């Protein structure tokens, strides 16, 4: 953001409080409507209310549904070490504990973004708000950014093939019709106009909270302390720590279980973090190899 000078704005982001998410998917719908995202072609599977499945080029918000045999709150008399309820607490006809974990996932807008590091065209850039955005008119569809994201957020869009289309009738990979990468922009166009992102605007429970990242972090700490005081089962902050493997998230979460339960990596690290060390090792190996070759030629000349 320092490159923006006086035009730099406070870093903006999301704090998603999953304890009040009701799984209504209003955020998914609002995101698709505002950003004119195409349909995913997904159908009702019958396995879960989570028919989106994951973030993709066409789904920039994904509401996860996780059903657990755990209580929402822990009773100190019956709680076990893993957060479940002791068997004797259920005797006498009591119902087994159960809770829904619902979480609206989104691009994390990392402080150290691997996708941004590897983009060869400058299509990915950091805005004056500290968010990471793709310029679709510059993206050439190389896809380097896709494996560079430790969260599997950024994805390349492929248009569905129509049965009547011949293979050669499809647009070439990397053309402006398909092959480019897409992800959440944190509604950059709305931010520039002084408006909050569409998903946060549509959230009826304020599970998705938008604002300055520093302020959101303070709010998240207060919310965590409140849930812990009320004996909620397993509350924790994810992406809140500025000293983690990606330098902290611009969009972080309050979860009610381990990150893996939500399909999130427990300790994400930006892949490009080790590049300086790798380049030094490569340079050293090359120097040793050339020294060996030189010594071999020198020995042969004698």
C-alpha positions, -999 to +999 in steps of 0.1 A: +000+000+000+030+023+004+032+027-033-001+047-032+015+074-011-011+100+000-038+081-019-035+050+003-066+042+024-069+023+056-068-015+051-103-028+047-114-064+052-139-089+066-144-104+100-167-134+097-183-145+130-195-180+123-213-182+156-242-162+142-242-175+107-276-191+098-266-205+065-291-185+045-267-180+016-278-144+012-240-136+008-237-161-021-266-146-039-256-110-034-221-117-046-233-134-077-259-107-085-235-077-080-205-093-098-226-109-125-211-143-119-224-172-140-243-201-125-222-231-113-243-257-129-247-274-096-277-294-086-292-306-053-271-335-042-291-347-012-259-351+009-259-317+025-274-282+023-239-272+010-246-275-027-218-250-036-191-273-023-161-249-026-149-216-037-144-213-075-141-189-104-179-187-103-185-188-066-166-162-046-186-169-014-192-205-002-213-212+028-202-245+044-227-267+064-212-291+089-233-312+112-217-324+145-226-346+174-214-319+198-231-294+221-232-257+212-221-249+247-200-269+273-215-277+307-186-278+331-201-308+349-203-330+318-178-317+293-150-340+281-116-330+269-126-331+232-157-309+237-183-337+236-207-345+264-201-373+289-223-403+284-239-400+318-252-366+309-274-382+283-289-408+306-325-404+316-339-397+282-318-366+273-313-359+236-279-364+221-261-331+215-260-317+180-250-285+164-246-270+129-214-252+120-220-228+092-193-206+077-192-182+048-158-187+032-141-161+010-108-150-004-085-142+026-068-111+009-035-122+026-009-097+038+017-118+019-003-131-011+013-160-030-010-154-060+003-118-062+039-129-059+038-153-089+017-133-114+039-127-144+017-101-161+008-078-132-029-088-135-030-093-098-024-062-078-029-048-043-054-020-041-052+012-021-074-006+005-049-034+010-070-060-009-058-083-037-077-080-070-074-095-105-075-073-136-093-095-160-083-075-190-046-083-183-049-119-171-035-143-197-048-175-180-013-189-172-027-203-140+005-198-119-015-182-092-038-212-087-013-235-069+003-205-052-028-199-031-026-220+001-064-219+005-075-230-030-094-197-035-084-185-069-096-205-099-096-205-136-130-202-153-138-227-181-170-222-200-192-253-202-190-271-235-222-274-254-229-308-269-234-293-304-201-275-302-171-290-321-139-290-301-123-264-323-153-241-319-144-235-283-123-204-273-087-210-269-073-213-234-062-179-222-085-160-245-108-133-232-137-158-234-124-183-209-092-195-191-088-164-170-087-166-132-113-151-110-119-146-072-134-122-047-124-086-052-139-075-019-162-055-042-134-031-052-158-011-074-181-006-044-153+004-021-141+031-045-177+045-043-177+045-005-200+014-002-196-018+017-193-051-002-225-067-014-221-099+008-217-079+040-246-056+030-269-086+025-260-106+056-290-105+079-272-115+111-241-095+107-220-126+106-200-109+078-187-077+092-168-052+070-145-024+081-109-014+088-089-045+096-073-032+128-107-023+142-122-057+131-093-075+150-102-056+182-139-065+177-130-101+170-110-104+203-139-090+222-163-114+206-140-143+213-138-133+250-175-131+252-181-166+238-154-181+261-171-165+291-204-180+280-188-215+277-193-219+239-177-250+226-144-245+209-144-208+198-111-196+182-099-169+158-085-180+124-063-157+104-062-130+131-025-134+139-003-110+119+027-133+125+013-164+108+025-179+075+008-153+053+012-123+076-024-124+087-056-123+067-075-093+054-106-115+058-104-136+090-128-157+110-142-167+144-146-205+142-162-230+166-138-259+159-105-267+143-099-251+109-097-286+093-133-292+102-142-263+078-118-275+051-093-248+059-055-254+063-045-253+100-012-235+094-012-218+059+021-206+046+026-185+014+046-208-010+069-180-021+082-175+015+111-198+009+121-184-025+151-163-012+166-193+005+160-215-025+177-190-048+207-188-025+209-226-024+206-228-062+233-201-067+256-219-043+251-253-060+258-237-094+290-221-081+302-254-068+293-271-101+312-246-121+342-247-097+343-285-102+341-282-140+369-256-139+390-279-117+384-308-140+395-289-171+425-276-152+435-311-142+431-324-177+452-296-191+481-307-170 
